[in-house]
């Protein structure tokens, strides 16, 4: 998937990083978060790894389980996605 111009981190990666930080900050296991948000633990893992894209419905389940509003959650993801990525430059092609 090509990166949008000006983006530092893929949105799925940014989402996963923020999700993991919020979960760990609330001392929740993936299993506890999954139970609280009516999701499967392996799906939470895939989201955290950036291997799946969360649907709007999923975001609306996760945010309250993390004790945060959807707007705050997505604002954090947007900020993370726009940070300059310090890893290797991506090759085109």
N, C-alpha and C positions, 0 to 999 in steps of 0.2 A: 504494500500500500504506500503510495507516494506521500511524503510529508507536505503539508500546506506551507506555502511560502511564509517565512518568519517564525515557523514553529520550531521549538527546540526539542521537544519530546513528543512522540506519538501520543494521541489522546488516550488510547487504551493503556499504555504504559503509565501515563500520568495518573489516570483513574486508579489503576492498581496500586501505585505507590501511595497515593492519598488514602485509599481504602485501608491498606495495611497499617499505615501510621495511625489512623484514627482508631482502628480495631485494637492495636497494641497499646495505644494511649489510654484506652478504656479497660485494659487488662482482660480482653475477651479472646478466647480461642476462636479459630475458624468455625469450629463446631457450634460454639455458643452463639456466635453471630448468625450463623446459618439458621439455627433454631429460632432465634429472636426475629429474624426477618423472613421466615418461611421459605428458605432456599436450601439447596443441597450444599454440604460442606465442600465437595469437590468443585462445585460451580464457584463458590467464594474463592477457592484456591486459584482457579483459572482466571477469574477477574483480577486477583492480586498480581498474577503473573503477566497480565496484559494479553492473554491468549484468547479472551472472549470480550466482546463489547456488551456492556450492560444496556438493557432496554430501559425505557423511561419507567416502566412498571417496577423493574428491579431497583432502580435508583430510589424510587418512592418507598420501597420496602427497606432498603439499607439505611437511608438517612436517619429515620426515627430510631432505628435499632442502635445507631451510633450516637444518638443524642444530639443530632445536628439537623438543621433545616436543609432541605434540598438545595435551596439557593446558596447557603454557605458551603455546602459540600461541592457543588459544581463550580463555585467561585475558586475554591482551593484547587480543583482539578484544572481549571482554566489557567490559573497562575502557574501551576507546575508545568503545564504543557507549553507555556510560552517561555519558560526558563531556557537559557542556552544550555545545550547538551554538551557535556565535557568529554564524551567518549569519542571514538574514532569517527571520522567523517564517513558518511554513507556514500557508497558508490552508486552511480546511476547506471542503469542498464540492465 
